[in-house]
Amino acid sequence: MKEFTPDKYLGHKINRISRSIDRYFDRKRCSKNECIPRSQGMMIGYIMDNPDRNIFQKDIEAEFHLSGATVTNMLKSLALVSLAAQAI
């Protein structure tokens, strides 16, 4: 079993606090689905900053240190936003 050290605990706490702050400001800024969350905007920026190469899900996972499930959900959400925008 892995040893749980204070350093790992502190890093985990900082990460959770950072994500909570991001979600808080996204809720304040993006009421009623009027915009996309900052994390999805950063993902779009990464894709647009690399027009000369094919970007795969694994590239996004590695760039932003996210799990596969998280990136999948973000991409699905962006696809829904795109479809909604096309319908309007």
C-alpha positions as CSV (number, residue, x, y, z in Angstrom):
1,M,0.0,0.0,0.0
2,K,1.2,3.5,-0.8
3,E,2.3,5.7,2.0
4,F,0.2,8.8,2.4
5,T,2.5,11.8,3.1
6,P,1.6,15.3,4.1
7,D,3.1,16.6,0.7
8,K,0.6,14.5,-1.3
9,Y,-2.2,15.5,1.0
10,L,-1.4,19.2,0.6
11,G,-1.1,18.9,-3.2
12,H,-4.5,17.1,-3.3
13,K,-6.1,19.8,-1.2
14,I,-4.6,22.6,-3.4
15,N,-5.9,20.9,-6.5
16,R,-9.4,20.6,-5.0
17,I,-9.5,24.2,-3.9
18,S,-8.3,25.3,-7.4
19,R,-11.1,23.3,-9.1
20,S,-13.7,24.7,-6.7
21,I,-12.6,28.2,-7.4
22,D,-12.8,27.6,-11.1
23,R,-16.3,26.1,-10.8
24,Y,-17.4,29.0,-8.6
25,F,-16.4,31.7,-11.2
26,D,-17.8,29.6,-14.1
27,R,-21.2,29.6,-12.3
28,K,-21.0,33.4,-11.7
29,R,-19.9,34.2,-15.2
30,C,-21.9,31.6,-17.1
31,S,-25.5,31.7,-15.9
32,K,-28.1,29.8,-18.0
33,N,-25.6,28.3,-20.5
34,E,-24.7,31.7,-22.0
35,C,-21.0,30.7,-22.3
36,I,-18.7,27.8,-22.0
37,P,-16.6,27.1,-18.9
38,R,-13.0,28.3,-18.8
39,S,-11.6,24.8,-19.0
40,Q,-13.5,24.1,-22.2
41,G,-12.3,27.5,-23.6
42,M,-8.7,26.5,-22.8
43,M,-9.3,23.2,-24.7
44,I,-10.6,25.0,-27.7
45,G,-7.7,27.4,-27.6
46,Y,-5.2,24.5,-27.5
47,I,-6.9,23.0,-30.6
48,M,-6.9,26.3,-32.4
49,D,-3.2,27.0,-31.5
50,N,-2.2,23.7,-33.3
51,P,-3.9,24.0,-36.7
52,D,-1.1,22.1,-38.4
53,R,-1.6,18.8,-36.5
54,N,-4.3,16.4,-35.7
55,I,-5.3,16.7,-32.0
56,F,-6.5,13.5,-30.4
57,Q,-8.2,13.0,-27.0
58,K,-4.9,11.6,-25.6
59,D,-3.1,14.9,-26.6
60,I,-5.7,16.9,-24.6
61,E,-5.4,14.5,-21.6
62,A,-1.6,14.9,-21.6
63,E,-1.6,18.7,-22.1
64,F,-4.1,19.5,-19.3
65,H,-3.4,16.5,-17.0
66,L,-7.0,15.3,-17.2
67,S,-8.5,11.8,-17.1
68,G,-10.0,10.2,-20.2
69,A,-13.5,10.4,-18.8
70,T,-13.2,14.1,-18.1
71,V,-12.0,14.9,-21.6
72,T,-14.8,12.8,-23.1
73,N,-17.4,14.7,-21.1
74,M,-15.9,18.0,-22.0
75,L,-16.0,17.1,-25.7
76,K,-19.5,15.8,-25.5
77,S,-20.6,19.0,-23.8
78,L,-18.9,21.1,-26.5
79,A,-20.6,19.0,-29.2
80,L,-24.0,19.8,-27.6
81,V,-23.2,23.5,-27.5
82,S,-22.2,23.4,-31.1
83,L,-25.4,21.6,-32.1
84,A,-27.5,24.0,-30.1
85,A,-25.8,27.0,-31.7
86,Q,-26.5,25.6,-35.2
87,A,-30.1,25.1,-34.4
88,I,-30.6,28.7,-33.4
